[in-house]
Amino acid sequence: MPNSLHVVSLKPELNEQNQLELEMKVAADNRAGAVDLVHRMEGSKHFQRTQLVGEQSQENGQGVSATISALYIPDAADRSGK
């Protein structure tokens, strides 16, 4: 997680294929923090189809809020309980 980024909300849902979709709302000092998180998630084996789906400037002009969506893919060890 980038230092300048804060998770505001996390909304997990199962899609029609029974996959766990995450919608994450984040706040950052600037757009680069949200983009950095998307890149980190893209490089992880636990997430697929990660994308920045929306962003807007904060009301006070200090920072950015963004929405990121991704599929969460637990690894085999997590599913087996080990």
HUFEN-V768217 format. One record per residue. N is the residue number from 1. PHI is phi in whole degrees, -180 to 180 (NA if undefined). D_FIRST is the distance of its C-alpha to the first C-alpha in Angstrom with 2 decimals. Layout:
n=N phi=PHI d_first=D_FIRST
n=N phi=PHI d_first=D_FIRST
This chain:
n=1 phi=NA d_first=0.00
n=2 phi=-60 d_first=3.80
n=3 phi=-60 d_first=6.36
n=4 phi=-90 d_first=8.54
n=5 phi=-117 d_first=7.01
n=6 phi=-129 d_first=8.47
n=7 phi=-78 d_first=9.32
n=8 phi=-94 d_first=13.10
n=9 phi=-155 d_first=14.42
n=10 phi=-137 d_first=14.14
n=11 phi=-120 d_first=17.41
n=12 phi=-89 d_first=18.28
n=13 phi=-148 d_first=21.68
n=14 phi=-86 d_first=23.89
n=15 phi=-90 d_first=25.36
n=16 phi=-64 d_first=28.94
n=17 phi=-92 d_first=28.08
n=18 phi=62 d_first=26.65
n=19 phi=-101 d_first=23.09
n=20 phi=-87 d_first=20.14
n=21 phi=-96 d_first=18.79
n=22 phi=-111 d_first=15.69
n=23 phi=-117 d_first=15.64
n=24 phi=-116 d_first=12.57
n=25 phi=-102 d_first=13.28
n=26 phi=-129 d_first=10.78
n=27 phi=-123 d_first=11.92
n=28 phi=-142 d_first=11.08
n=29 phi=-64 d_first=13.43
n=30 phi=-154 d_first=14.24
n=31 phi=-61 d_first=14.05
n=32 phi=-59 d_first=12.30
n=33 phi=-63 d_first=8.86
n=34 phi=-68 d_first=9.55
n=35 phi=-64 d_first=11.15
n=36 phi=-61 d_first=8.48
n=37 phi=-63 d_first=6.32
n=38 phi=-59 d_first=9.87
n=39 phi=-64 d_first=10.66
n=40 phi=-65 d_first=8.07
n=41 phi=-67 d_first=9.35
n=42 phi=-63 d_first=12.78
n=43 phi=-84 d_first=12.71
n=44 phi=-92 d_first=12.11
n=45 phi=-75 d_first=15.41
n=46 phi=-92 d_first=14.25
n=47 phi=-132 d_first=14.00
n=48 phi=-135 d_first=16.85
n=49 phi=52 d_first=17.99
n=50 phi=-74 d_first=14.63
n=51 phi=-152 d_first=15.63
n=52 phi=-87 d_first=15.12
n=53 phi=-98 d_first=18.17
n=54 phi=-170 d_first=18.58
n=55 phi=-156 d_first=17.75
n=56 phi=-156 d_first=19.77
n=57 phi=-72 d_first=20.20
n=58 phi=-66 d_first=20.05
n=59 phi=-58 d_first=23.61
n=60 phi=-85 d_first=23.80
n=61 phi=78 d_first=22.74
n=62 phi=-105 d_first=19.80
n=63 phi=104 d_first=16.62
n=64 phi=-136 d_first=15.77
n=65 phi=-112 d_first=15.13
n=66 phi=-143 d_first=14.29
n=67 phi=-117 d_first=14.81
n=68 phi=-121 d_first=13.18
n=69 phi=-122 d_first=15.24
n=70 phi=-164 d_first=15.15
n=71 phi=-94 d_first=17.22
n=72 phi=-94 d_first=15.89
n=73 phi=-122 d_first=17.88
n=74 phi=-69 d_first=18.21
n=75 phi=-84 d_first=19.66
n=76 phi=-60 d_first=23.32
n=77 phi=-64 d_first=22.78
n=78 phi=-65 d_first=20.94
n=79 phi=-70 d_first=23.88
n=80 phi=-82 d_first=26.49
n=81 phi=84 d_first=25.24
n=82 phi=-94 d_first=25.02
